[in-house]
């Protein structure tokens, strides 16, 4: 008489961790068992057996789940060495790749927003990219600048900037990402350099003949208006008037930040987005890496100055410098 097979405890703990990662990745309102049954083409009963650990997931089933919900295997198995697996959206010289990048960006923001328990920490060496999509004019310029100067998209190499040059759908998607960002509680860390990068980009395109003087003036005014919006958010501690509790915290660091980094908490799940190639990012939910990123951000906050909420004096001093800098650049353009 054969004895029943006993699954190793480690196998069950790994599958349990994997199921927890899937739960965190699922949008609100989607049932776990129903989603597993549909995705893996199995019965509801079979799905529940996998959720409870009574039936082990196959390698092929785990792959399907990871592929659809962008779950990192590192987050499940736990990295015991210095190797970390990252995911990213491949950007090429084709315009369609950037359009896919924007779609994926919106999907990430919506998933965080839909969870109802997400919080973003944004270390901003330059202006957080979502603020670049504050107005339709700033959006059009930023998308043109990235695709022409960074990605070398052929369609934009021999043309000068125009407000209606880029596809309207791409403009709408980028602006939508800004609106989604406004719905998520955020802690940002800025330095004096944060605001200046965007100003340099406008001035560079003006000096290169890619934008006209009139366009540059309008862009500078929109840029100032966007910074004014952040100033108001920092004053109220909220990102929108309808917010019932604090949703916006801003710190000032008097040292160079050195990188753009986004760290996301969604309940028990954590994700790190490290910038590379100017606007792209490497994404991982590796527990050890996220823990190190969290520790770095906490230390950075300890050495920074709170300038939102009740920190009225420090906030005024910082934004007064930024507004004077913008006004100086604008005056230079108008006088040229």
C-alpha positions in Angstrom: 0.0 0.0 0.0 1.5 3.3 -1.1 1.8 6.1 1.3 0.3 9.6 0.4 2.7 12.1 -1.1 3.6 14.9 1.3 4.5 18.1 -0.4 7.6 19.8 0.9 6.8 22.7 3.2 9.1 25.0 1.2 7.1 24.3 -2.0 3.9 25.3 -0.3 5.4 28.5 1.1 6.7 29.5 -2.3 3.3 28.9 -3.9 1.6 30.8 -1.1 4.0 33.8 -1.7 3.3 33.6 -5.4 -0.5 33.7 -4.9 0.0 36.7 -2.6 1.9 38.5 -5.3 -0.9 37.7 -7.7 -3.5 39.1 -5.3 -1.6 42.4 -5.0 -1.4 42.6 -8.8 -5.1 42.0 -9.5 -7.2 45.1 -10.1 -10.0 45.8 -7.6 -13.1 43.8 -8.3 -11.5 40.9 -10.1 -12.0 37.5 -8.3 -8.8 35.5 -7.8 -10.3 32.1 -8.4 -12.2 33.3 -11.5 -9.2 35.0 -12.9 -7.0 31.9 -12.4 -9.6 29.6 -13.9 -10.0 31.8 -17.0 -6.2 32.4 -17.5 -5.1 28.8 -17.0 -8.2 27.3 -18.6 -9.1 25.2 -15.6 -12.2 24.8 -13.4 -13.1 27.0 -10.5 -12.5 24.0 -8.2 -9.0 23.5 -9.6 -8.3 27.2 -9.2 -9.2 27.0 -5.5 -7.0 24.0 -5.0 -4.1 25.9 -6.4 -4.9 28.9 -4.2 -5.0 26.7 -1.1 -1.8 24.9 -2.1 -3.4 21.5 -2.5 -2.3 21.4 -6.2 1.0 22.7 -7.2 1.2 25.3 -10.0 3.1 24.0 -13.1 6.0 26.0 -14.5 3.9 26.8 -17.6 1.0 28.1 -15.4 3.4 30.3 -13.3 4.8 31.7 -16.5 1.3 32.7 -17.8 0.5 34.4 -14.6 3.9 36.3 -14.4 3.6 37.3 -18.1 0.1 38.8 -17.7 0.5 40.5 -14.4 4.1 41.5 -14.7 5.1 39.6 -11.5 8.8 39.2 -10.9 10.0 35.7 -10.0 12.5 37.4 -7.7 9.7 38.6 -5.6 8.4 35.1 -5.1 11.6 33.0 -4.7 13.6 35.8 -2.9 17.0 36.7 -4.1 19.8 35.3 -1.9 22.6 36.9 -3.9 23.3 40.1 -5.8 21.4 39.1 -8.9 18.1 41.0 -9.5 15.7 40.5 -12.4 14.3 43.8 -13.9 11.5 44.3 -16.4 11.2 47.3 -18.7 9.4 48.6 -21.9 11.8 48.4 -24.8 12.0 51.8 -26.6 13.3 51.8 -30.1 13.5 54.3 -32.9 9.9 53.5 -34.0 7.2 55.8 -32.9 4.9 52.9 -32.0 7.3 51.7 -29.2 6.9 55.0 -27.4 3.1 54.8 -27.8 3.2 51.3 -26.2 5.4 52.8 -23.4 2.8 55.4 -22.6 0.0 52.7 -22.5 2.0 50.6 -20.1 2.7 53.7 -17.9 -1.0 54.4 -17.6 -1.7 50.8 -16.8 0.8 50.8 -13.9 -0.7 54.0 -12.5 -4.2 52.7 -12.8 -3.3 49.5 -11.0 -1.8 51.5 -8.1 -4.8 53.8 -8.0 -7.3 50.9 -8.2 -5.7 49.2 -5.2 -6.8 52.0 -2.9 -3.7 51.4 -0.8 -0.9 52.6 -2.9 1.7 55.3 -2.1 4.5 56.6 -4.4 7.9 57.9 -3.3 9.5 59.9 -6.1 13.1 61.0 -5.8 13.2 63.7 -8.5 16.6 64.7 -9.9 14.5 66.4 -12.6 10.8 67.3 -12.7 8.7 64.2 -12.1 7.7 63.2 -15.6 4.0 63.3 -15.0 4.2 67.0 -14.4 5.6 67.4 -17.9 2.1 66.5 -19.0 0.4 69.2 -17.0 -0.8 71.1 -20.1 -1.3 70.0 -23.7 1.5 72.4 -24.8 4.0 71.1 -22.3 3.0 67.5 -23.2 3.5 68.1 -26.9 6.9 69.7 -26.4 8.2 67.0 -24.0 7.1 64.1 -26.2 8.7 65.8 -29.2 11.9 66.4 -27.3 12.2 62.8 -26.1 11.4 61.2 -29.4 13.6 63.5 -31.5 16.6 64.1 -29.1 16.7 60.8 -27.2 15.1 58.1 -29.2 16.0 59.4 -32.6 12.6 58.6 -34.1 13.0 59.2 -37.9 9.7 61.1 -38.3 11.0 64.0 -36.1 14.6 64.3 -37.2 14.1 66.8 -40.1 11.2 68.8 -38.7 10.7 71.7 -36.3 8.3 71.6 -33.4 4.6 72.4 -33.9 1.8 72.2 -31.4 -0.1 69.7 -33.5 2.9 67.7 -34.8 2.4 64.7 -32.6 -0.6 62.3 -32.7 -3.5 63.6 -30.6 -4.0 60.1 -29.1 -0.5 60.1 -27.7 -1.0 63.6 -26.3 -4.2 62.5 -24.6 -2.5 59.3 -23.1 0.3 61.4 -21.7 -2.1 63.9 -20.2 -4.1 61.0 -18.8 -1.1 59.7 -16.9 -0.8 63.1 -15.2 -4.4 62.9 -14.1 -3.9 59.4 -12.8 -0.8 60.5 -10.9 -2.9 63.2 -9.1 -5.1 60.4 -7.7 -2.3 58.6 -5.9 -0.8 59.8 -2.5 2.8 60.8 -3.1 6.0 61.8 -1.3 8.4 63.7 -3.5 12.0 64.8 -2.9 13.3 67.7 -4.9 16.5 69.6 -5.1 17.5 73.0 -6.7 18.3 71.0 -9.9 14.8 69.5 -10.2 13.2 72.5 -11.8 16.2 73.6 -13.9 16.4 70.6 -16.3 13.1 71.4 -17.9 14.1 75.0 -18.4 17.3 74.0 -20.1 15.4 71.7 -22.5 13.2 74.6 -23.6 16.2 76.9 -24.0 18.2 74.3 -25.9 15.4 73.8 -28.4 15.1 77.6 -28.8 18.8 78.1 -29.4 18.8 75.2 -31.9 16.0 76.7 -33.9 13.6 73.8 -33.1 11.0 76.1 -31.4 10.2 79.7 -32.1 10.5 82.5 -29.6 6.7 82.7 -29.3 6.5 78.9 -28.6 9.3 79.1 -26.0 7.5 82.0 -24.2 4.3 80.0 -24.0 6.2 76.9 -22.8 7.9 78.9 -20.1 4.6 80.3 -18.9 3.0 76.9 -18.8 6.1 75.6 -16.9 5.8 78.4 -14.3 2.0 77.6 -14.0 2.9 73.9 -13.4 5.4 74.8 -10.7 2.7 77.1 -9.1 0.4 74.1 -9.0 3.0 72.1 -7.1 3.5 75.0 -4.7 -0.2 75.1 -4.0 -0.3 71.3 -3.4 2.6 71.6 -1.0 0.8 74.4 0.8 -2.4 72.4 1.3 -0.7 69.0 1.6 -3.2 67.6 -0.9 -3.0 67.0 -4.7 -6.7 67.8 -5.3 -9.3 70.0 -3.6 -11.5 67.0 -3.1 -8.9 65.1 -1.0 -10.2 64.5 2.5 -6.8 63.6 4.0 -3.1 64.5 3.2 -2.1 63.1 -0.2 1.0 65.2 -1.0 4.3 65.5 0.9 7.3 67.4 -0.5 10.9 67.4 0.8 13.8 69.6 -0.3 17.3 68.1 -0.4 20.2 70.6 -0.6 22.5 67.9 -2.1 22.4 66.5 -5.7 20.0 63.6 -5.8 21.9 61.8 -8.6 19.0 59.9 -10.1 15.3 59.6 -10.6 13.8 56.8 -8.6 10.2 55.8 -8.0 9.4 53.5 -5.1 5.8 52.2 -4.8 4.1 50.6 -1.8 0.8 48.8 -2.6 -0.2 47.1 0.7 2.4 44.4 1.3 3.7 44.6 -2.3 6.6 46.9 -3.2 8.1 48.0 -6.6 11.2 49.9 -7.5 11.5 51.9 -10.7 15.1 53.1 -11.5 15.6 55.5 -14.4 17.8 54.8 -17.3 18.1 56.1 -20.9 16.7 59.5 -19.8 13.0 58.7 -19.5 12.7 54.9 -19.3 12.9 52.8 -16.1 13.9 49.4 -14.9 11.2 47.8 -12.7 11.6 45.1 -10.0 9.7 43.8 -7.0 12.7 41.9 -5.7 12.3 42.0 -2.0 16.0 42.6 -1.1 16.4 45.3 -3.7 13.1 47.1 -2.7 14.2 46.9 1.0 17.5 48.6 0.1 15.7 51.2 -2.0 13.3 51.9 0.8 16.2 52.3 3.3 18.0 54.7 0.9 14.8 56.9 0.5 14.2 56.9 4.3 17.8 58.1 4.9 17.4 60.7 2.2 14.2 62.0 3.8 16.0 62.3 7.2 18.6 64.5 5.6 16.1 66.6 3.7 13.8 69.5 4.8 10.0 69.2 4.8 8.6 72.0 2.8 4.9 70.9 2.5 2.2 71.4 5.1 3.1 73.6 8.0 6.7 74.3 6.8 5.6 77.7 5.4 8.9 79.5 5.7 11.0 76.8 4.1 8.5 76.3 1.3 8.4 80.0 0.4 12.1 80.3 0.3 12.5 77.3 -2.0 9.7 78.2 -4.4 10.7 81.8 -4.4 14.1 80.8 -5.8 12.5 78.6 -8.4 10.0 81.3 -9.6 12.8 83.9 -9.8 14.8 81.4 -11.9 11.9 80.8 -14.3 11.2 84.5 -14.5 14.8 85.2 -15.3 14.8 82.7 -18.2 11.6 84.0 -19.5 12.8 87.6 -19.4 16.0 86.6 -21.3 13.9 85.0 -24.1 11.5 87.9 -24.3 14.4 90.4 -24.5 16.3 88.4 -27.1 
